[in-house]
């Protein structure tokens, strides 16, 4: 893995990210689902299409701070 931030490799984890856009009430927001639970062609967690989910490596520091790193 490439070094992308100061956090350890163990703090990087694979998540299933939904890229569906939610329009409410007048602006677009990304879906916050990051745990795909496939139920047919939709995700049981968010109700969006399974095809809109991708697997990505993200950094989740143990300190709880936000890290925008995507490895």
Protein Blocks (a to p, Z undefined) as FASTA:
>chain_A
ZZfbfbdfklpccddddfbdcddfkbccddfbfcdcdehjbcfklopafklpccdddddd
fklpacfbdZZ
